[in-house]
Each structure stands twice: as C-alpha cells, then as structure tokens.
C-alpha cells in the first residue's frame, strides 16, 4: 500500500542537500588550508624585523609579543599604531628616527606578529601590556610616546598610569575622546558599515576569502604583517572596545608641562570614504578637537601637515620625523637641566 504522505522527491532532495553540504565542507577546509599556507609562506619570505619575546603578566597567561627597536640614545621613542594596524605603519619614519635616538615599534597583542590576548582590548589594558613588553625587551624609560589615531588613546593612558616614565608625547592625527559626540551624527551610520566590514574580514579571513577577493595588500611585507585572521579579529575587538578606550583617555585631563606635539592632517585632504557633504563639517570638528588636544600640556603645540591625509606617517613621513625630533630635543634639554650629568647621545 502506498503511503500518501511520502514523496519520491524527498530522498532526492536529501541527497542533493548532503552533496551540497559535503562540497561546502570541502571548500571550507580547502580555504582554511589555503589561508594558513599563504600566511606561512608570506612570513617565511618576508620575516619581521626585531624580536618575539615571551611577556609575563600578573593577571593572566604569558604571551609572545613582537617589538622592533633600532638606533641608540635616550629618551627612547615608542611608536603605537592606529586601530588594527601593525608595526609596519611606521616603516617610513622609524629608520630616520633611529638616526638620532633609539626607537621601538611594536605589535599590540593579536596584531601583526604578536599572539592574541584574552584580556579586554581597551587602552588601559594595552598600556599595561606595552609596559610589560618594554620591560621584557630591556627598553628602559624615559620614553617619548607616539600614538597615531586610536594609538593616541593608548599613549595618553600610559602617561597617566606611569607618569614618571614618560618624557614627551606626539599625537599623530590622534583620536579625541569626545569625537563620537562631536563629529556629524551621520557618521554613526558609516561607523555601522565599518563595523560590518570588520566583522566580514574577521569571520571570513580564516577561510581565505578576503585573500581570494584581493583585499590583502599587494606589498609582501604589509601582507605578511597584516593579512591574517588574528589581526582581523583583534582589529574588530579594538573597534568594539573603542568607546571604553575613549572614556579611559577622557579621564586624562592634563599632561602637565610635558613636551607635546599634535600633528593634524590637511583639512583639504579628507578621508576618501567621506561623502562630500560630510567632509567639511567632519574636518571642522576634527581640527577643533586636535587644537584642544594640544592644550593637554602647557608645552603643547599643534601643527597641520599640508598634503597629508589621516596617515601622516605615510603621506608626509618627514614631517613626523621632524616633529618627533623636536620633542626629543625638548625632553633632552629638560633632562640635562635637571641632571647635568645625564647622557643623551
């Protein structure tokens, strides 16, 4: 007797579904292999300069972190990159800074060549991890802290946590703690799009999809440092923690009389991602906040770098090098005045 509820199409549908699931599984496994082999190949032929050090923390497990130091002299310049960026964003300026003092770039936990951390990805945590890394590397204070974009939060918080170790600061088109409130509200919709893009990169990178889509940088050194799933996940985590990091930076209301330089991008070079109608109000608000950042110190100074967009260290590296050298010279003068026997260079 024929069961009227059954259909000869059901077994065929299940078979097709199983085949599709099997093909999808094979493709995912192939993607994982492709991504891991590609990452290993990139790093084999384009090794990172510097060292991978095991860094210990009192509140959690140790992890290996990447730091690259060059040059000699004091104070040592410490370069902190923007959101999701590795040490390589400083490669145009670090060799020139090394000509007049010691300078170190590094990868935050999870970024570039550093192992990921289970700790919150806020500026307070990042500052403590940086200090532990510097101690593990034998890089003694005093430091000149340089922060680009979100890295500006990190160095402000570091200076607040460890004031006796910081001799000066340079903020390179750095984020402002109030920017979410003061930039045009239309940017919030764009920030949602940027978050979704970051989520796409983070969740598809393990399967090699961004690499297959040509989203990785063609420069082999940049691709080796930045095109990996750990960096994508860390960038997403930093983006989600951005409001908390902003609050932590906002608590730092003064840097006293510390030498401070604020370099700001050219208002005539707005982000290419901004619609034309948002470019001017965004830049007007940004420049006002940049000017306010210079008031964190009685020795603060702001300079607008013509011909540069947000990544001043890439567009106008000579301006960044010159500005950092001025901060170093100021710190050395103060150090010599306080301790005439101090050795600088």
Secondary structure, DSSP 8 states (H G I E B T S, - for coil): ---TT--HHHHHHHHHHHHHHHHHHHHHHHHHHHHHHHHHHHHHHS--SSEEEEEEETTEEEEEEEEEEE---SSEEEEE--TT--GGGGTTTHHHHTTTS-EEEE--TTSTTS---SS--SHHHHHHHHHHHHHHHT--S-EEEEEETTHHHHHHHHHHHTGGGEEEEEEES---TTHHHHS-TTHHHHHHHHHHHHHHHHHHGGGTHHHHTT-S-SSHHHHHHH-SHHHHHHHHHHHHTHHHHHHHHHT----TT-EEEEEEE-TTS--TTS-HHHHHHHHHHHHHHHHHHHTTSTTEEEEEETT--S-HHHH-HHHHHHHHHHHHHHHHHHHHHH-TT----
